[in-house]
Amino acid sequence: MSVNVSASEVDETVKEMLPHRIFATDRYPRKGRVNSYSKPQYLVDILTILDGTPELEILMNSPLRSLFSLPVRRCSLSGKLVHNMLCRQIVTNNAEEIWFTFGGHPLRFSLEEFEKVTGLPCGPYPDQLTIDSSQRQAEGAAPFLNTLLGAEVDVTIEGIVNILKAEPGMDGWKKLRLVLIVIVEGILICGTQPIRPGLAYVEMVKNLDFFLSFPWGRLAFERTVRMLQVGDKICTQSTIVKKLKQKSLVVHGFPIAI
């Protein structure tokens, strides 16, 4: 026995099967943009600062070397493009991934895609006791930032880059550690503006092997997504909608990977 189904009924059935979007098709905000604090152009400065030094060889043999394969001179972040993609989000319940529609097809941005695009280490974190131990300042000791920069503790990441440029004769062990702080804080994590070195991460850089093996890609991905998906920082989907309706949306982490 055949059943006659109208075209309109088929359309409604298909609509019910499709995931919901945060904005209806062709109802996206038109004038928004994404502002990022991440500055991949620091990678160009770092190559100049470390040119011809053993420290550059150490960096290029580390898991962070993949960052220097990114075409940062030719690939600046398009705030409007990222905003347009975010407006095409599909509603999901997974705080660890974002789904977009692109050309009518679903497109996922998760830790897996982040790792493939950036080449950064995205494995599991060390156990919390190990992390806490690496970030702990020795009792009675001055912060390690004082060892690296003297008494200047209110310096910004941009200020560290300027110091590195101005002091080419700086000891190599200091220079490498300051460069690593710039990469992590100024390119990958990038919290509030102006960006300053976090004392916990500065303490970590004392142990170079531990610092270089840390899954910075995982942390950078989490910092990027937490401002764009319902989770610890964003309580509801309506909050994301309100943010995307604003003229600008600040994103931490490493959004150029999107």
C-alpha positions in Angstrom: 0.0 0.0 0.0 1.4 3.4 -1.0 1.3 6.5 1.2 1.0 9.9 -0.4 3.3 12.4 1.4 3.3 16.1 0.3 6.5 18.0 -0.4 5.8 20.3 2.5 5.6 17.4 4.8 8.9 16.0 3.6 10.5 19.4 4.1 9.3 19.6 7.7 10.5 16.1 8.4 14.0 16.9 7.0 14.1 20.1 9.2 13.3 18.0 12.3 16.2 15.7 11.4 18.7 18.5 11.0 20.6 19.8 14.0 19.6 23.3 15.2 21.8 26.3 14.4 22.4 29.2 16.7 21.2 31.5 13.9 18.8 30.7 11.1 20.2 30.5 7.6 20.7 33.9 6.1 19.9 35.6 9.4 23.5 35.9 10.6 24.9 39.1 12.1 26.6 41.0 9.3 28.9 43.5 11.0 30.7 41.5 13.7 34.3 40.5 13.9 36.6 38.5 16.2 39.4 40.2 18.0 42.4 38.0 19.0 45.2 38.8 21.4 47.4 36.1 19.9 50.3 37.4 17.8 51.8 34.7 15.6 54.0 37.4 14.1 56.2 37.0 17.2 57.4 33.8 15.5 59.2 36.0 12.9 60.8 38.0 15.7 61.9 34.8 17.4 63.7 33.5 14.3 65.6 36.8 14.1 66.4 36.9 17.8 67.7 33.3 17.9 69.3 33.3 14.4 72.6 31.4 14.4 72.4 30.3 18.0 72.3 26.8 19.6 69.0 27.8 21.3 67.3 28.0 17.8 68.5 24.4 17.2 67.0 23.3 20.5 63.7 25.0 19.7 63.6 23.5 16.2 64.1 20.0 17.7 61.3 20.5 20.1 57.5 19.8 19.7 57.0 23.5 19.2 58.9 23.5 15.9 55.7 23.0 13.9 54.6 26.6 14.7 57.5 27.8 12.5 56.0 26.0 9.5 52.9 28.2 9.6 52.9 30.9 6.9 52.4 33.7 9.4 53.7 36.4 7.0 50.9 35.5 4.5 48.2 34.2 6.8 47.0 36.9 9.2 43.8 36.3 11.2 40.6 37.4 9.4 38.4 38.5 12.2 35.4 38.8 9.9 35.9 35.3 8.5 36.1 33.6 11.9 33.1 35.6 13.1 31.1 34.4 10.0 32.1 30.8 10.8 31.1 31.1 14.4 27.7 32.5 13.4 27.2 29.3 11.4 27.6 27.1 14.5 25.4 24.1 15.0 24.1 23.7 18.5 25.9 20.8 20.3 26.2 19.6 23.9 29.9 18.8 23.6 32.0 21.6 25.1 35.1 20.2 23.5 34.2 20.7 19.9 32.5 23.3 17.7 30.4 22.3 14.6 29.9 24.8 11.7 28.0 24.5 8.4 30.2 25.2 5.4 28.7 25.0 1.9 25.7 23.2 3.4 27.9 20.5 5.0 28.9 20.1 8.7 32.4 21.0 9.6 34.0 20.1 13.0 36.6 22.0 15.0 37.9 19.8 17.8 41.2 18.9 19.4 41.9 16.4 16.6 41.6 19.2 13.9 43.5 21.6 16.0 46.4 19.1 16.3 46.4 18.4 12.6 46.4 22.1 11.7 49.0 23.3 14.2 51.2 20.2 14.7 51.4 21.0 18.4 51.5 18.3 21.1 47.9 17.7 22.2 48.3 14.6 24.4 47.1 14.2 28.0 48.3 16.4 30.7 50.8 15.2 33.3 49.2 14.4 36.7 48.2 17.4 38.7 50.8 16.8 41.4 53.6 17.0 38.8 52.1 20.2 37.3 51.8 21.8 40.7 55.3 20.9 41.6 56.6 22.4 38.3 54.7 25.7 39.0 55.6 26.0 42.6 58.1 28.7 43.7 60.7 27.4 46.0 60.2 28.5 49.6 62.1 31.7 50.3 63.2 32.1 46.6 62.4 35.0 44.4 60.1 34.4 41.4 62.0 33.0 38.5 60.9 36.0 36.4 63.2 38.1 38.6 66.1 35.7 37.7 65.3 36.2 34.0 64.6 40.0 34.0 65.8 41.4 37.3 63.4 43.3 39.4 61.1 44.2 36.4 58.1 42.0 37.3 55.4 44.1 35.6 56.7 43.5 32.1 54.3 42.5 29.3 54.9 39.9 26.6 55.5 42.7 24.1 58.0 44.2 26.5 59.9 40.9 26.7 60.1 40.8 22.9 61.5 44.3 22.9 64.1 43.3 25.6 65.2 40.3 23.5 65.6 42.5 20.4 67.6 45.2 22.4 69.9 42.7 24.1 71.4 40.4 21.5 74.3 39.5 23.9 71.9 38.1 26.5 72.9 34.7 27.9 71.5 31.9 25.8 69.8 30.0 28.6 67.9 33.2 29.5 67.1 34.0 25.9 65.6 30.6 25.2 63.4 30.6 28.3 62.1 34.1 27.5 61.3 33.0 24.0 59.4 30.1 25.2 57.4 32.3 27.5 56.6 34.6 24.5 55.4 31.5 22.5 53.1 30.1 25.2 51.7 33.4 26.6 51.8 35.6 23.6 50.8 33.2 20.8 49.1 30.1 22.3 47.2 31.1 25.5 46.7 34.9 25.3 44.5 35.9 28.1 43.5 39.4 29.1 45.1 42.5 27.5 47.8 43.6 27.9 49.3 40.1 28.1 51.7 39.5 30.9 53.7 36.4 31.7 51.9 34.2 34.2 54.2 33.4 37.2 53.1 29.8 37.2 54.2 29.2 33.6 57.4 31.1 34.2 58.3 28.8 37.0 57.6 25.8 34.7 60.3 27.0 32.2 63.0 26.4 34.8 62.8 22.7 33.8 63.3 23.0 30.1 62.6 19.3 29.3 59.3 19.3 31.2 58.3 22.6 29.6 59.0 21.5 26.0 57.1 18.2 26.5 54.0 19.8 28.0 50.9 19.5 25.8 50.6 23.2 25.0 48.4 22.4 22.0 45.8 20.9 24.3 45.9 23.9 26.6 45.8 26.4 23.6 42.8 24.5 22.1 40.9 24.6 25.4 41.6 28.3 25.8 40.3 29.0 22.3 37.1 27.0 22.6 36.1 28.0 26.1 35.1 31.5 24.9 33.1 30.1 22.0 31.2 27.1 23.3 28.9 26.4 26.2 31.1 25.1 29.1 32.9 26.5 32.1 33.1 30.1 30.8 29.9 30.3 28.7 26.8 29.2 30.6 24.2 29.2 27.9 23.8 29.2 24.1 22.0 32.5 24.4 25.1 34.0 25.8 27.0 33.0 22.6 24.2 34.5 20.5 24.5 37.8 22.4 28.3 37.9 22.0 28.0 37.2 18.2 25.5 40.0 17.9 28.0 42.5 19.2 30.3 44.4 16.9 33.4 42.5 18.2 34.0 39.3 20.1 37.3 38.8 22.0 38.8 35.3 21.7 41.7 34.0 23.7 43.9 31.1 22.8 45.0 30.5 19.2 42.0 31.2 16.9 44.0 31.4 13.7 43.7 27.6 13.8 40.0 27.9 13.0 
